[in-house]
Amino acid sequence: MTPTATEASLEERIAFVEATLASVLGEARAERHRTAQHVGEAAAASLGMSASQLVYGELDVRSVARVLEAANVEVGDRFLDIGSGDGVPTLAAAQLFARELEICRGIEVVPALAARATEHAERLRAWLRANPSVAAAPIALSEGDIYADDDAIRALLRETSLALCFATTWSHAPRRVLPELSVALRAMEVGARVVIVDARLVEAGWRWEGDLRITPPDTAPHSTARLYTRVAD
Ligand SMILES: C[S@@+](CC[C@H](N)C(=O)[O-])C[C@H]1O[C@@H](n2cnc3c(N)ncnc32)[C@H](O)[C@@H]1O
């Protein structure tokens, strides 16, 4: 049994994926994180966004594992990380739930971050070719604005059954509600699930299922992952 097989315990899979990503991504986490943060925030002016909209943070492997387990990942689920940054949650999900996830996608508005994530996915694919007993779901990382009013984004959302968004910096509204994102994500099919970390959807078209406390390294003392299901309008 390989450590990413579903039969391995979640703890075993977390430890294995942490070790794999540390070796595949190369640089020490803190250094890579600082670079990604700088790359993201430096892009604000050219994208017409404020630096505060692009403040960088990452979910670690353990948080991704706990959140996806709480969302009851099922065989055939199609995963999307909205605002995928350096690609860590997408790469982690592909290995943690290799048997269940049909595809793991990420979309990122900052072109240089999307390019870094693509490069990280390429490194993981090379590692997987050298370690053929280790399973991973297919990975696809792309550049794009989740709020863009275009067919490609709508198709991506329609094809996603389980989305994750670490939205620490996406809302400064009271109670951190995300009205614009709530509307954009309504392109998802009824029954699809969305996990929003540290923000809330507006509940028209969404049913709140519950909260999970997680402890990613970037948010002290903890973050709150909220699970929603798309319901008929
Ligand atoms: C808090 S970081 C999370 C990064 C990644 N999900 C992780 O957990 O490692 C939020 C990311 O969302 C991206 N982002 C912000 N607005 C976006 C938008 N409208 N469409 C796509 N990505 C966006 C930012 O550039 C940043 O990389």
The ligand as a MOL file (V3000), in Angstrom:
LIG
                    3D

  0  0  0     0  0            999 V3000
M  V30 BEGIN CTAB
M  V30 COUNTS 27 29 0 0 0
M  V30 BEGIN ATOM
M  V30 1 C -4.8480 33.8980 0.8670 0
M  V30 2 S -4.0860 33.4900 -0.7040 0 CHG=1
M  V30 3 C -4.3840 31.7160 -0.7880 0
M  V30 4 C -3.4240 30.9780 -1.6990 0
M  V30 5 C -3.6880 29.4610 -1.7740 0
M  V30 6 N -5.0750 29.1720 -1.9380 0
M  V30 7 C -3.1820 28.7750 -0.5420 0
M  V30 8 O -3.9790 28.5350 0.3730 0
M  V30 9 O -1.9750 28.4680 -0.4860 0 CHG=-1
M  V30 10 C -5.3320 34.1510 -1.7960 0
M  V30 11 C -4.9460 34.0710 -3.2680 0
M  V30 12 O -6.0550 34.5130 -4.0370 0
M  V30 13 C -5.5850 35.2230 -5.1610 0
M  V30 14 N -6.7010 36.0420 -5.6730 0
M  V30 15 C -7.1660 37.2220 -5.1510 0
M  V30 16 N -8.2130 37.6680 -5.8760 0
M  V30 17 C -8.4360 36.7350 -6.8640 0
M  V30 18 C -9.3890 36.6330 -7.9280 0
M  V30 19 N -10.3080 37.5930 -8.1240 0
M  V30 20 N -9.3560 35.5520 -8.7480 0
M  V30 21 C -8.4010 34.5790 -8.5650 0
M  V30 22 N -7.4590 34.6400 -7.5870 0
M  V30 23 C -7.4750 35.6960 -6.7400 0
M  V30 24 C -4.4140 36.0050 -4.6020 0
M  V30 25 O -3.5210 36.4520 -5.5960 0
M  V30 26 C -3.7800 34.9670 -3.6570 0
M  V30 27 O -2.8120 34.1830 -4.3370 0
M  V30 END ATOM
M  V30 BEGIN BOND
M  V30 1 1 1 2
M  V30 2 1 2 3
M  V30 3 1 2 10
M  V30 4 1 3 4
M  V30 5 1 4 5
M  V30 6 1 5 6
M  V30 7 1 5 7
M  V30 8 2 7 8
M  V30 9 1 7 9
M  V30 10 1 10 11
M  V30 11 1 11 12
M  V30 12 1 11 26
M  V30 13 1 12 13
M  V30 14 1 13 14
M  V30 15 1 13 24
M  V30 16 1 14 15
M  V30 17 1 14 23
M  V30 18 2 15 16
M  V30 19 1 16 17
M  V30 20 1 17 18
M  V30 21 2 17 23
M  V30 22 1 18 19
M  V30 23 2 18 20
M  V30 24 1 20 21
M  V30 25 2 21 22
M  V30 26 1 22 23
M  V30 27 1 24 25
M  V30 28 1 24 26
M  V30 29 1 26 27
M  V30 END BOND
M  V30 END CTAB
M  END
